[in-house]
Amino acid sequence: MGLPLPKEKGLILCLWRKLCRWFQRQESWAQSRDEQNLQQQKRIWESPLLLAAKENNVQALSKLLKYEACEVHQRGAMGETALHIAALYDNLEAAMVLMEAAPELVFEPMTSELYEGQTALHIAIVNQNVNLVRALLAHGASVSARATGTAFHRSPRNLIYFGEHPLSFAACVGSEEIVRLLIEHGADIRAQDSLGKRNTVLHVLILQPNKTFACQMYNLLLSYDGRGDHLQPLDLVPNHQGLTPFKLAGVEGNTVMFQHLMQKRKHIQWTYGPLTSTLYDLTEIDSWGEDVSFLELVVSSKKREARQILDQTPVKELVSLKWKRYGRPYFCVLGAIYLLYIVCFTMCCVYRPLKPRTNNHTGPRDNRLLQQKLLQESYVTPKDDIRLVGELVSVIGAVIILLAEIPDIFRVGVTRFFGQTILGGPFHVLIITYACMVLVTMVMRLTNANGEVVPMSFALVLGWCNVMYFARGFQMLGPFTIMIQKSRMWLPCTFELFLTVIDGPANYDVDLPVMYSVTYAAFAIIATLLMLNLLIAMMGDTHWRVAHERDELWRAQVVATTVMLERKLPRCLWPRSGICGREYGLGDRWFLRVEDRQDLKRQRVQRYAQAFHSQGSDDMDKASEKLQLGRPLGPHLSLPTPSMSRSTSRSSTNWERLRQGTLRRDLRGLTNRALEDGEGWEYQI
């Protein structure tokens, strides 16, 4: 018999064990999944019925089903029935025997936590076994069954996400025939998931890595959208986050699907040679009157691919139009107003009410010492009245700042509002803290409390630091504000360590040996140099990372600023951008007209120019080998060519590629002879 542990130690040990089990569960999730699959195989070999279903042994199945002692509904380690096993291994004959003997098996779902809710129809669809799907549907398989196991959740641990319903499974695997079969048997194309996402089949298609199949299935499903009594089309049904499939494509940075959807929404007005005038539907793109703005969602997305949407037509043209026409002028005016406001507050702080001290008028260095006046003494002279006007402006400005910022906190959320660098998160912290410090200073002034200089000093520093926010309106300065925001945490800490080494606390009353002074001086010099180099290296690394995303970051800043101004300014100062569709007989929707020039000659020149852009010597050698294979061999052997330098061989390979490119058959009867006579680029053959 061992001694019992004390209650405190027992509780701590229990918590420690739970914590260890939690970490082990997180790390060994894949291992546990493999163990479950091994147990499944072991259980199959132990059960004659499951083994016969796996090996498609129809004779053994028929004999086993005749015995009364044979349990048809027995399950394996994953909660699967024999019909699940037959569908998993594409055994149509075994599945037919099981369905004839026990038709209710087609309704039985798997019961394990990993594959909960999965029916044999789900498995047959994933395997794209059309014949088995037909057989299951003929025996009454449910087309609305939901697969809700952890293997079907959208998470980093799962490599696939097919939704819950059989229809979404069929759409994700790209089987057009199975999709049509399911819809013909009553599958609801508007069904939404029940796992909290409430995604439709179109949402699930947006999240698929195979963009080609996704676009084809998207068109197929929309062709079955009869709407009926529904008030909105299928592609406008939102999920629980308020995202339609179009907005979800923007958040995920799915440029292929975005371009595909935009092609379905555009209307070509006219064409004249290389010129094309197109009307793009701004529904869900324009932030006008939208509670969940598409542009704001793209900018605040955590995925870098989402920012590439801002460079796509018509988003790029819409943002450019809004920024040049309204955003940039209003932003410059707002910056000028803020600059005048902060200068006014600074003057109020400089000329704050002070009076000489009643005793000990001077300090140790013969400086005149002043103290704060009481409230009754602060507003007596005409100069005090002028300062009072400035103080009222400062207080009213602080209240306006809080009224403008607080609603956005509740609308966007605290994490996104203060954490998103593109949205100006750190600057929101600065301006809100500044406004609070101004109000605290006002309260301390009214209550005659001592120490109002402390919040006043904080307000001055924060207010002037917030001037950097308006640098985002300039393409040259905008990325540097991003760099400062990214280095806001580690930079002060490193600088503080640097100051601690130099001005660290020391007791100068103690006599120390000379060796200590020499050692400490060497340490201070070396440590200071190392910290300075570390500071420079960290700043250089941050600048290098920001420089690679310079254009994307500035464009995202412009979009965020434009949406912010459009949301805060009254409608009379910011008219709606675009053209109303009524003028062209296109209904009440708004469109943006974009003129595009598609110059075939320019595209051909660009293709030729790309021939000179070499990625490496290996690629060039492979390309030259492919070109040589296409040449007819002469009757004589070619003489060995003299050795050339690497740059010469690259250049000759590029010229060879250019020459072969001019002789391609896909140029539709055009050939390039500009290199021969220099008169023109192309002649008709």
C-alpha positions in Angstrom: 0.0 0.0 0.0 1.5 3.3 -1.0 0.9 6.6 0.8 -1.8 8.8 -0.7 -0.7 12.0 -2.4 -1.8 15.3 -0.8 -4.8 16.9 -2.5 -2.8 19.9 -3.8 -0.1 17.6 -5.4 -2.8 15.3 -6.7 -4.7 18.2 -8.4 -1.5 19.6 -9.9 -0.5 16.1 -11.2 -4.0 15.7 -12.7 -3.9 19.0 -14.5 -0.4 18.2 -15.7 -1.5 14.9 -17.1 -4.5 16.5 -18.9 -2.2 19.1 -20.4 0.2 16.4 -21.6 -2.7 14.4 -23.1 -4.0 17.6 -24.9 -0.6 18.2 -26.5 -0.2 14.6 -27.4 -3.6 14.6 -29.0 -2.8 17.7 -31.1 0.6 16.2 -32.2 -0.5 12.6 -32.8 -3.8 13.3 -34.7 -2.5 11.8 -37.9 -1.0 8.9 -36.0 -4.3 8.1 -34.3 -6.0 8.3 -37.7 -3.5 5.7 -39.0 -4.2 3.5 -36.0 -7.9 3.6 -36.6 -7.4 2.5 -40.2 -5.2 -0.4 -39.0 -7.9 -1.4 -36.6 -10.4 -1.2 -39.4 -8.4 -3.6 -41.6 -7.9 -5.9 -38.6 -11.7 -5.9 -38.0 -12.4 -6.7 -41.6 -10.1 -9.7 -41.5 -11.8 -10.9 -38.4 -15.4 -10.6 -39.9 -16.2 -13.0 -42.7 -19.1 -10.8 -43.9 -16.9 -7.7 -44.1 -14.0 -9.6 -45.7 -16.3 -11.0 -48.4 -17.6 -7.5 -49.1 -14.0 -6.3 -49.4 -12.9 -9.1 -51.8 -16.1 -8.9 -53.8 -16.8 -12.6 -53.1 -20.4 -12.8 -54.2 -20.7 -16.6 -53.5 -19.5 -16.2 -49.9 -21.8 -13.2 -49.3 -24.8 -15.2 -50.6 -24.0 -18.1 -48.3 -23.4 -15.9 -45.2 -26.6 -13.9 -45.8 -28.7 -17.2 -45.8 -27.6 -18.0 -42.2 -29.8 -16.5 -39.6 -26.9 -16.2 -37.2 -25.2 -13.8 -39.6 -25.7 -10.2 -38.5 -26.1 -8.1 -41.7 -25.9 -4.8 -39.8 -22.6 -5.6 -38.0 -20.1 -2.7 -38.1 -16.3 -2.4 -38.3 -13.9 -0.4 -36.3 -15.0 2.9 -38.0 -18.7 2.2 -37.6 -19.0 1.1 -41.2 -21.3 -1.6 -42.5 -20.6 -4.2 -45.2 -22.1 -2.0 -47.8 -19.7 0.8 -46.9 -16.8 -1.7 -47.4 -18.1 -2.8 -50.8 -18.5 0.9 -51.9 -15.0 1.7 -50.6 -13.4 -1.0 -52.8 -15.7 -0.4 -55.8 -17.3 -3.8 -55.6 -20.5 -3.3 -57.5 -21.6 -7.0 -57.4 -21.1 -7.3 -53.7 -23.0 -4.1 -53.1 -25.9 -5.3 -55.2 -26.1 -8.6 -53.2 -26.1 -6.6 -49.9 -28.8 -4.2 -51.1 -31.0 -7.0 -52.3 -30.7 -8.8 -48.9 -30.9 -5.7 -46.7 -32.2 -2.6 -48.5 -32.1 -0.6 -45.3 -28.3 -0.6 -45.5 -28.3 2.3 -48.0 -29.6 4.6 -45.3 -27.1 3.5 -42.6 -24.4 6.1 -41.9 -21.0 5.5 -40.4 -20.9 6.2 -36.6 -17.3 6.9 -35.8 -16.2 10.4 -34.9 -13.9 10.6 -37.9 -16.5 9.6 -40.6 -19.8 10.3 -38.8 -22.8 10.6 -41.1 -21.1 9.2 -44.2 -23.2 6.8 -46.3 -22.3 4.4 -49.0 -23.5 7.1 -51.5 -20.8 9.5 -50.3 -18.2 6.8 -50.8 -19.4 5.8 -54.3 -19.4 9.5 -55.3 -15.9 10.1 -54.2 -14.7 7.0 -56.1 -16.7 8.3 -59.1 -18.4 4.9 -59.5 -21.4 5.9 -61.6 -22.9 2.5 -61.8 -22.9 2.1 -58.1 -24.3 5.5 -57.6 -27.2 4.6 -60.0 -27.8 1.4 -58.0 -27.8 3.1 -54.7 -30.2 5.8 -56.0 -32.4 3.1 -57.4 -32.7 1.5 -54.0 -33.7 4.8 -52.4 -30.5 6.2 -51.1 -30.9 9.6 -49.5 -29.5 12.5 -51.5 -29.7 14.8 -48.4 -27.5 12.7 -46.0 -24.9 14.8 -44.2 -21.3 13.7 -43.6 -20.4 15.6 -40.4 -17.3 13.7 -39.1 -14.1 15.5 -38.3 -12.6 14.2 -41.5 -15.0 16.4 -43.5 -14.4 19.6 -41.6 -12.4 22.4 -43.2 -9.2 22.6 -41.1 -5.5 22.6 -41.7 -5.4 18.9 -40.7 -7.6 17.8 -43.5 -6.4 17.8 -47.1 -9.9 17.8 -48.6 -13.1 19.7 -47.9 -16.1 18.5 -49.9 -18.9 19.8 -47.7 -21.5 17.5 -46.2 -24.1 16.6 -48.9 -23.6 14.1 -51.7 -24.2 16.9 -54.3 -21.2 18.9 -53.0 -19.1 15.7 -53.0 -20.0 15.1 -56.7 -19.3 18.7 -57.6 -15.9 18.7 -55.9 -14.7 15.5 -57.6 -15.8 17.0 -61.0 -18.3 14.3 -62.0 -20.9 16.0 -64.2 -22.8 12.8 -64.7 -23.2 12.1 -61.0 -24.2 15.7 -60.4 -27.0 15.4 -62.9 -28.1 12.1 -61.4 -28.4 13.6 -57.9 -30.3 16.6 -59.1 -32.7 14.4 -61.1 -33.3 12.4 -57.9 -34.2 15.5 -55.9 -31.0 16.8 -54.5 -31.4 20.4 -53.3 -28.8 22.7 -54.8 -29.5 25.3 -52.2 -28.8 23.0 -49.2 -26.3 24.5 -46.7 -23.9 22.8 -44.3 -24.8 22.4 -40.7 -21.3 22.6 -39.2 -21.5 26.3 -38.5 -20.2 27.5 -41.9 -23.5 27.2 -43.7 -21.8 26.9 -47.0 -23.7 26.1 -50.2 -22.2 23.9 -52.9 -21.0 27.0 -54.7 -19.1 28.1 -51.5 -17.5 24.7 -51.4 -16.4 24.9 -55.0 -14.7 28.2 -54.4 -12.5 26.5 -51.8 -11.3 23.7 -54.1 -7.7 23.6 -55.4 -8.7 22.3 -58.8 -10.0 25.6 -60.4 -10.9 24.1 -63.8 -13.3 21.6 -62.4 -14.7 24.2 -60.0 -15.5 26.6 -62.8 -17.2 23.9 -64.9 -19.3 22.6 -62.0 -20.2 26.2 -61.0 -21.7 26.8 -64.5 -23.5 23.4 -64.4 -25.1 24.1 -61.0 -26.2 27.6 -62.0 -27.9 26.1 -65.0 -30.2 24.2 -62.7 -31.0 27.2 -60.6 -34.7 27.7 -61.4 -35.1 29.8 -58.3 -38.8 29.0 -58.1 -40.2 30.7 -55.0 -36.8 31.9 -53.9 -36.2 35.6 -54.0 -32.5 35.6 -54.7 -30.3 33.6 -57.1 -28.2 30.7 -55.9 -24.9 32.6 -56.4 -26.2 35.4 -54.0 -27.0 33.1 -51.1 -24.6 34.0 -48.2 -23.1 31.8 -45.6 -23.0 32.5 -41.8 -20.3 35.1 -42.3 -22.4 37.0 -44.8 -20.1 36.0 -47.7 -21.6 35.0 -51.1 -19.5 32.7 -53.3 -18.2 35.8 -55.2 -17.0 37.5 -52.0 -15.5 34.2 -50.7 -13.5 34.0 -53.9 -12.1 37.5 -53.1 -11.3 36.6 -49.5 -9.6 33.4 -50.5 -7.6 35.1 -53.3 -9.1 32.7 -55.9 -8.2 34.8 -59.0 -9.2 32.1 -61.5 -12.8 31.8 -60.1 -13.0 35.6 -59.7 -12.1 36.1 -63.4 -14.5 33.4 -64.4 -17.4 35.0 -62.5 -16.5 38.4 -63.9 -16.6 37.1 -67.5 -20.2 36.0 -66.8 -21.1 39.5 -65.5 -19.6 41.7 -68.3 -21.5 43.1 -71.3 -19.5 44.1 -74.4 -20.8 47.5 -75.8 -18.8 47.7 -78.9 -15.5 46.7 -80.5 -13.4 48.6 -83.0 -10.2 46.7 -84.1 -8.1 46.2 -81.0 -10.4 48.5 -78.9 -13.2 47.0 -76.8 -15.7 48.8 -74.6 -17.1 46.6 -71.8 -19.6 47.2 -69.0 -18.8 45.3 -65.8 -21.5 44.6 -63.3 -20.5 46.2 -59.9 -22.9 44.1 -57.9 -21.0 42.9 -54.7 -17.9 44.8 -55.8 -18.8 48.4 -55.2 -18.8 49.2 -51.5 -21.7 51.6 -51.9 -24.5 50.6 -49.6 -22.9 47.2 -48.7 -22.8 46.2 -45.0 -19.9 43.7 -45.8 -17.8 45.5 -48.4 -16.0 43.3 -50.9 -13.0 45.6 -51.1 -12.7 45.7 -47.3 -12.9 41.9 -47.1 -10.1 41.6 -49.7 -7.9 44.1 -48.0 -8.4 42.6 -44.5 -7.9 39.0 -45.7 -5.0 37.1 -44.1 -4.0 35.5 -47.4 -1.5 37.4 -49.6 -3.2 36.0 -52.7 -6.3 38.0 -51.9 -4.4 41.3 -52.6 -3.9 40.1 -56.2 -7.6 40.6 -56.7 -7.0 44.3 -56.4 -5.0 44.1 -59.7 -7.9 42.5 -61.6 -10.4 44.2 -63.9 -12.7 45.9 -63.0 -11.6 46.2 -59.3 -8.4 48.0 -60.3 -10.3 50.5 -62.5 -13.0 51.1 -59.8 -10.5 51.7 -57.1 -8.5 54.1 -59.3 -11.6 56.0 -60.2 -12.7 56.4 -56.7 -9.3 57.3 -55.4 -8.5 59.9 -58.0 -12.0 61.5 -58.1 -12.9 61.6 -54.4 -10.5 59.7 -52.2 -7.2 61.5 -52.7 -8.7 65.1 -52.5 -10.7 64.3 -49.4 -7.8 62.5 -47.8 -5.5 65.5 -48.4 -8.1 67.8 -46.9 -8.5 65.5 -43.9 -4.7 65.5 -43.4 -4.5 69.3 -43.6 -7.4 69.6 -41.1 -5.7 67.1 -38.7 -2.4 68.9 -39.0 -4.0 72.3 -38.1 -5.9 70.6 -35.3 -2.8 69.1 -33.8 -0.9 72.4 -34.1 -3.8 74.1 -32.3 -3.6 71.5 -29.5 0.2 71.9 -29.3 -0.2 75.7 -28.9 -2.7 75.2 -26.1 -0.2 72.9 -24.3 2.6 75.4 -24.8 0.6 78.3 -23.4 -1.2 76.4 -20.7 -2.1 78.4 -17.5 1.0 78.6 -15.3 2.1 81.0 -12.5 5.3 81.4 -10.5 5.6 79.3 -7.4 4.8 81.1 -4.1 8.0 79.9 -2.4 11.4 79.0 -3.8 10.9 80.7 -7.2 14.1 79.3 -8.7 15.6 75.8 -8.9 19.2 74.6 -8.2 20.3 75.8 -11.6 18.7 79.2 -11.1 15.8 78.3 -13.4 12.4 80.0 -12.8 9.9 77.4 -11.5 6.2 77.6 -12.4 3.1 75.8 -11.2 -0.3 75.1 -12.5 -3.0 77.8 -12.0 -6.4 77.0 -10.5 -9.4 76.8 -12.7 -10.7 80.2 -11.5 -7.4 81.9 -12.4 -6.9 80.2 -15.8 -9.4 82.2 -17.9 -9.1 85.9 -17.0 -7.2 87.8 -19.6 -7.9 88.0 -23.4 -5.0 85.6 -24.1 -6.8 83.1 -21.9 -9.9 83.5 -23.9 -8.0 82.8 -27.1 -6.5 79.7 -25.5 -10.0 78.6 -24.3 -11.1 78.6 -28.0 -8.2 76.3 -28.9 -8.9 74.1 -25.9 -12.6 73.8 -26.9 -11.5 72.8 -30.4 -9.1 70.2 -29.0 -11.8 68.7 -26.8 -14.5 68.7 -29.5 -12.0 67.1 -31.9 -11.2 64.4 -29.4 -14.9 63.6 -29.0 -15.4 63.5 -32.8 -12.5 61.1 -33.1 -14.0 58.7 -30.5 -17.4 58.9 -32.1 -15.9 58.0 -35.5 -13.7 55.2 -34.2 -15.8 53.4 -31.7 -18.6 52.3 -34.2 -15.9 50.7 -36.4 -14.6 48.7 -33.5 -18.0 47.1 -33.0 -18.6 46.7 -36.7 -15.2 45.1 -37.6 -14.2 43.5 -34.3 -11.5 44.4 -31.9 -9.0 41.9 -33.3 -9.3 42.9 -36.9 -9.6 46.7 -36.2 -6.4 46.9 -34.1 -4.5 44.0 -35.6 -4.7 44.6 -39.4 -1.7 46.6 -40.5 -3.3 47.5 -43.9 -6.4 48.9 -42.1 -4.1 51.1 -40.0 -4.5 49.1 -36.7 -1.6 50.7 -34.7 -2.7 54.1 -35.8 -6.2 53.4 -34.5 -4.6 52.7 -31.1 -2.7 55.9 -31.2 -5.6 58.2 -32.2 -8.0 56.6 -29.6 -5.4 56.8 -26.9 -4.8 60.4 -27.8 -8.4 61.3 -27.6 -8.7 59.7 -24.2 -5.7 61.6 -22.9 -7.2 64.9 -24.1 -10.4 64.1 -22.2 -8.5 63.1 -19.1 -6.6 66.4 -19.3 -9.9 68.2 -19.5 -11.2 66.4 -16.4 -8.1 67.1 -14.4 -8.3 70.8 -15.4 -11.9 71.1 -14.3 -11.3 69.4 -11.0 -8.0 71.3 -10.2 -6.1 68.0 -9.9 -2.4 68.2 -10.0 -0.4 66.4 -12.7 -2.3 67.3 -15.8 1.0 67.6 -17.6 1.3 63.8 -17.7 -1.7 63.0 -19.9 -1.0 66.2 -21.8 2.5 65.0 -22.7 1.2 61.6 -23.8 -1.4 63.2 -25.9 1.2 65.4 -27.6 3.5 62.5 -28.4 0.7 60.3 -29.7 -1.0 63.0 -31.7 2.1 63.9 -33.6 3.0 60.2 -34.2 -0.4 59.8 -35.8 0.6 62.3 -38.5 2.4 59.3 -40.1 -1.0 57.8 -40.9 -1.5 60.3 -43.6 1.7 59.2 -45.4 -0.3 56.3 -46.8 -1.8 58.7 -49.3 1.6 58.9 -51.1 3.0 55.9 -53.0 6.6 56.7 -52.0 5.8 57.0 -48.2 3.0 54.5 -47.8 5.2 51.3 -47.7 7.5 52.9 -45.1 4.6 53.3 -42.7 4.0 49.6 -43.1 7.6 48.9 -42.3 7.3 51.1 -39.1 4.2 49.2 -38.1 5.8 45.8 -38.6 8.8 46.8 -36.4 6.8 48.5 -33.7 7.3 45.7 -31.1 10.9 44.6 -31.4 12.5 48.0 -32.2 11.7 49.7 -28.8 12.8 46.6 -26.9 16.1 46.4 -28.7 16.6 50.2 -28.3 15.8 49.9 -24.6 18.5 47.2 -24.2 20.9 49.5 -26.0 20.3 52.3 -23.6 20.5 50.0 -20.6 24.0 49.0 -21.5 25.2 52.6 -21.6 23.2 54.1 -18.8 22.7 51.1 -16.6 22.4 51.6 -12.8 25.7 51.7 -11.0 26.9 52.4 -7.4 29.6 55.1 -7.7 30.4 55.1 -4.0 32.1 51.7 -4.1 35.8 51.5 -5.0 36.2 49.0 -7.8 39.4 47.5 -9.2 40.9 48.9 -12.4 40.4 45.5 -14.1 36.6 45.8 -13.6 36.5 49.3 -15.3 38.5 47.9 -18.2 36.3 44.9 -18.6 33.1 46.8 -18.3 34.2 49.5 -20.8 35.2 46.7 -23.3 31.8 45.0 -22.7 29.8 48.2 -23.1 31.6 49.1 -26.4 31.3 45.6 -27.9 27.7 45.1 -26.8 26.7 48.6 -28.1 28.2 47.9 -31.5 26.5 44.5 -31.7 23.1 45.9 -30.8 23.5 48.7 -33.3 24.4 46.2 -36.0 21.4 44.0 -34.9 19.1 47.0 -35.1 20.4 47.9 -38.6 20.1 44.3 -39.8 16.5 43.9 -38.4 15.5 47.2 -40.1 17.1 46.1 -43.3 15.3 42.7 -43.3 12.0 44.4 -42.7 12.6 46.9 -45.4 13.6 44.1 -47.8 10.4 42.2 -47.1 8.2 45.3 -47.5 10.0 46.3 -50.7 9.0 43.0 -52.4 5.3 43.8 -51.7 5.6 47.6 -52.2 3.0 48.0 -54.9 0.6 45.5 -53.4 0.8 47.1 -49.9 0.3 50.6 -51.2 -2.6 49.5 -53.3 -4.2 47.8 -50.3 -3.7 50.9 -48.2 -5.4 53.0 -50.9 -8.3 50.7 -51.0 -8.7 50.6 -47.2 -8.5 54.4 -47.1 -11.0 54.8 -49.9 -13.5 52.5 -48.3 -13.1 54.3 -44.9 -13.7 57.7 -46.4 -16.7 56.4 -48.4 -18.2 54.9 -45.3 -17.8 58.0 -43.1 -18.5 60.9 -45.6 -22.2 61.8 -46.3 -23.6 60.6 -49.6 -23.9 64.2 -51.0 -20.1 64.5 -50.9 -19.4 61.0 -52.4 -21.7 60.2 -55.3 -22.0 56.6 -56.5 -19.4 55.5 -59.1 -20.3 53.9 -62.3 -23.3 54.0 -64.7 -26.8 53.0 -64.0 -28.0 50.0 -66.0 -31.3 51.7 -66.9 -29.5 53.8 -69.5 -28.6 50.6 -71.4 -31.6 48.5 -70.6 -29.8 46.4 -68.1 -32.1 47.0 -65.1 -31.3 48.7 -61.8 -27.7 47.4 -61.5 -24.7 49.7 -61.7 -21.9 49.1 -64.2 -18.4 50.4 -64.8 -17.4 51.1 -68.4 -13.8 50.0 -69.2 -12.1 50.5 -72.5 -9.4 47.9 -73.2 -6.9 47.7 -76.0 -5.8 44.2 -77.0 -2.9 44.7 -79.4 -1.9 41.4 -81.0 1.4 42.9 -82.2 2.2 43.9 -78.6 1.4 40.5 -77.3 3.6 38.9 -80.0 6.5 41.2 -79.1 6.1 40.4 -75.4 6.2 36.7 -76.2 9.4 37.2 -78.2 10.9 39.2 -75.4 10.1 36.4 -72.9 12.4 34.2 -75.0 15.4 36.2 -73.7 14.4 35.8 -70.0 16.3 32.7 -69.0 15.6 31.1 -65.7 18.8 28.9 -65.6 21.2 27.1 -67.7 19.4 23.8 -67.2 16.2 25.1 -68.5 17.9 26.6 -71.5 19.7 23.4 -72.3 16.4 21.5 -72.1 14.7 24.0 -74.4 17.4 23.8 -77.0 17.2 20.0 -76.9 13.5 20.2 -77.6 14.0 22.6 -80.5 16.7 20.3 -82.0 14.3 17.4 -81.9 11.9 19.1 -84.2 14.5 19.6 -87.0 14.9 17.1 -89.8 18.2 15.3 -89.8 20.4 15.8 -92.9 22.3 13.0 -94.6 25.6 14.1 -93.2 26.7 14.4 -89.7 27.2 17.9 -88.3 30.7 19.0 -87.4 31.4 19.7 -83.7 30.9 23.3 -82.9 33.6 25.2 -81.1 33.2 25.8 -77.4 31.5 29.0 -76.3 31.1 30.8 -73.1 28.0 30.4 -71.0 26.5 33.8 -71.9 27.2 33.2 -75.6 25.4 29.8 -75.5 22.5 31.4 -73.7 22.2 34.2 -76.2 22.4 31.7 -79.1 19.7 29.5 -77.5 17.4 32.5 -77.1 17.9 33.5 -80.7 17.2 30.0 -81.8 14.0 30.0 -79.8 13.0 33.3 -81.4 13.7 32.0 -84.9 11.6 28.8 -84.2 8.8 30.9 -82.7 8.5 32.9 -85.9 8.0 29.7 -87.9 5.2 28.3 -85.7 2.0 27.4 -87.3 -0.2 29.0 -84.8 0.6 32.5 -86.1 -2.4 32.2 -88.5 -0.5 33.0 -91.6 1.7 35.8 -90.3 5.5 35.7 -90.2 8.1 38.1 -88.8 10.5 39.5 -91.3 11.5 42.6 -89.5 14.9 41.2 -88.8 15.6 40.7 -92.5 14.6 44.0 -94.1 13.8 46.2 -91.1 10.7 47.8 -92.7 7.8 46.3 -90.8 6.9 43.7 -88.3 4.6 41.4 -90.2 3.6 40.5 -93.8 0.7 38.4 -95.0 1.7 35.1 -96.7 
